């Protein structure tokens, strides 16, 4: 169980959660990064609006990752051979790209 002191967007409070403190600090750090990106963009100035938009952006990331994971799981159960072949071809393409960069004199 971890405790986290949150100081963001002009507010301060502490929470207790079942996760450890290091994990909570990483989450808060990532949230603060999103908040700073919004502030720097100049899209919004009200702190509540920034907090809401940061939450929506994080939900967007999570939704996209869950959709991608579900799609991979679906395709691998529908056509496990095809999915494995697709992954293998993708790895081969990446290796070929890396080797062509190396052959052209770039350091790897």
Secondary structure, 3 states (H helix, E strand, C coil): CEEEEEEECCEEEEEEECCCHHHHHHHHHHHHHHHHHHHHHCCCCCHHHHHHHHHHHHHHHHHHHHHHHHHHHHHHHHCHHHHHHHHHHHHHHHHHHHHHHHHCCCCC
